[in-house]
Amino acid sequence: MDDTERKKGIRRTALIVTAIALAFYVGFIMIGVLRS
Amino acid sequence: MSTVAADVLDHHDDHGPAKGIGRWLFATNHKDIGTMYLIFSLTMFFIGGAMAMVIRSELAIPGLQFVHPEFFNQMTTMHALIMVFGAVMPAFVGLANWMIPMMIGAPDMALPRMNNWSFWILPVAFGILLSTLFMPGGAPAGGWTMYPPLILQTGDAFPFLIFSVHLMGISSIMGSINVIVTIINMRAPDMTLLKMPMFVWTWLITAYLLIAVMPVLAGAVTMLLTDQFFGTSFFLAAGGGDPVMFQHIFWFFGHPEVYIMILPAFGVVSEIIPTFSRKKLFGHDSMVYAASCIAFLSFIVWAHHMFTVGMPLTGQLFFMFATMLIAVPTGVKIFNWVATMWRGSMTFETPMLFSLAFVFLFTIGGFSGLMLAAAPADIQYHDTYFVVAHFHYVLVPGSVFAIMAGAYYWLPKWTGHMYNENLGKLHFWLSTIFVNLTFFPMHFLGLAGMPRRIPDYSTQFTDFNTIASIGAIGFGLSQLIFVWVLVTAWKGARATDRVWEGSHGLEWTVPSPAPYHTFTTPPKARIANEAFE
């Protein structure tokens, strides 16, 4: 894996896991909103 | 000196660490950040430990001796928050920072600047949390679980509690993003996923757990904040909200959190036992699957913390059986550690002693967990000292002993010197004796009906409480030996590159102490493969 590819991979993985974290945060607040 | 190490020194002896405080404030080197995490965690361990001393001193004999009940409740709450988020979790992040890049042959963590942020948010978070002790109304006293409506009665400390929990969460999330990105993208060329050392594997799984559940905690405390200050009623029954919903959301975070604190411990022990048994880890792949299985199950068992709030029988049955199912993959792990030791040429240096104690004592915590998983029995045990005994067995001779084991195991690699083995063994034996003296009697107290989170108790509970308090003070003092071992760590004999006769892995192919920069060029396939064998 060359450097450019690795950098792309790092960016892609970082974005995916950040999106997962944000989805859990917003998702659980939405559960609260929908139930209250 | 190995080929890899020579290669590293040839190319990278021209720039070392920055000078002065800037080295630490603007640190991007994984070893520096790892060191800061470990020192921070040890500091928090002693602050949280001092709070435990207050708790145990008050409980040594019946009656109110030293503190007001309100302050006692503040101590139990702060002790838990500090030990969970300030001591155990950062210690494992420190070990991850130091060891993961070296174990996978990477030059550093993938996102070094974010790594710096992850660490430096923590002292701010805990500075804010500790400052609440000096605020009108004192520190939070509603328990680390922060159940509403009780927690909403906190005084001026409330928004500071919420803010600090958010900061801890952000730090953990950033740390885990870094771990995942590093492991997925920066492994040595020949290191396939199933060739990764167990410590790296358990941390990868832990990082995914963190990504999924820390935002859930953040969401829960955000809703607490808006309930208190912005007129919402997420958890306020008077406004149509549901306080039990908080418990569901909290424990959806809280139960995986337990595994966040124990999976890296499994990883540490899985590195140490093969080394001192001079054998390969028995069933490496099955250990990976067992850890993944535990992580999955941790998401579907949360309501076993809430059997007494009232739930349908089918709900109780589901959560009871799902919880008991966790014993299967955990049993696989215990079996594999024992099988690794079986007919091995075992020696009993300090890291191995701590690891062996981990296997025995964590299993005791696991068994009491099984007892608590049984819904009808749990209704009796709930909120008693039996629960306190259970989770302290899992967290102290479990997580904390594994951290100690890891620290002793890798200390020569970090400092380049062997620590004082006699003092290490003294630390181990005193810790093991006192930890049992502290927490084993709590089982009997709980079974006899002593409730948790109370500053005073009926006289029939006196003897076991006195024993527990003596044990706690002994355990606390024993940890000073560890500090002395660390302070004098630079005085010992020079450590070799491999340090331990039976050690395997890329981290042992670099010199001791590990150079400031390692693996700036990926390790050659042959060397990497030899290290895996």
HADDOCK unambig.tbl for C-alpha pairs under 7 A between the chains (distance, minus, plus):
assign (segid A and resid 6 and name CA) (segid B and resid 185 and name CA) 6.37 0.50 0.50
assign (segid A and resid 9 and name CA) (segid B and resid 185 and name CA) 6.31 0.50 0.50
assign (segid A and resid 10 and name CA) (segid B and resid 110 and name CA) 6.99 0.50 0.50
assign (segid A and resid 10 and name CA) (segid B and resid 181 and name CA) 5.77 0.50 0.50
assign (segid A and resid 10 and name CA) (segid B and resid 185 and name CA) 6.12 0.50 0.50
assign (segid A and resid 13 and name CA) (segid B and resid 181 and name CA) 5.76 0.50 0.50
assign (segid A and resid 14 and name CA) (segid B and resid 177 and name CA) 6.24 0.50 0.50
assign (segid A and resid 14 and name CA) (segid B and resid 181 and name CA) 6.03 0.50 0.50
assign (segid A and resid 17 and name CA) (segid B and resid 177 and name CA) 6.40 0.50 0.50
assign (segid A and resid 21 and name CA) (segid B and resid 211 and name CA) 5.27 0.50 0.50
assign (segid A and resid 21 and name CA) (segid B and resid 212 and name CA) 5.89 0.50 0.50
assign (segid A and resid 21 and name CA) (segid B and resid 215 and name CA) 5.94 0.50 0.50
assign (segid A and resid 24 and name CA) (segid B and resid 212 and name CA) 6.29 0.50 0.50
assign (segid A and resid 24 and name CA) (segid B and resid 215 and name CA) 5.81 0.50 0.50
assign (segid A and resid 24 and name CA) (segid B and resid 216 and name CA) 6.05 0.50 0.50
assign (segid A and resid 25 and name CA) (segid B and resid 215 and name CA) 4.52 0.50 0.50
assign (segid A and resid 25 and name CA) (segid B and resid 216 and name CA) 5.41 0.50 0.50
assign (segid A and resid 25 and name CA) (segid B and resid 218 and name CA) 6.78 0.50 0.50
assign (segid A and resid 25 and name CA) (segid B and resid 219 and name CA) 5.30 0.50 0.50
assign (segid A and resid 28 and name CA) (segid B and resid 216 and name CA) 6.15 0.50 0.50
assign (segid A and resid 28 and name CA) (segid B and resid 219 and name CA) 6.16 0.50 0.50
assign (segid A and resid 29 and name CA) (segid B and resid 219 and name CA) 5.50 0.50 0.50
assign (segid A and resid 32 and name CA) (segid B and resid 234 and name CA) 6.01 0.50 0.50
assign (segid A and resid 36 and name CA) (segid B and resid 233 and name CA) 6.75 0.50 0.50
assign (segid A and resid 36 and name CA) (segid B and resid 234 and name CA) 5.38 0.50 0.50
assign (segid A and resid 36 and name CA) (segid B and resid 240 and name CA) 6.34 0.50 0.50
assign (segid A and resid 36 and name CA) (segid B and resid 241 and name CA) 5.04 0.50 0.50
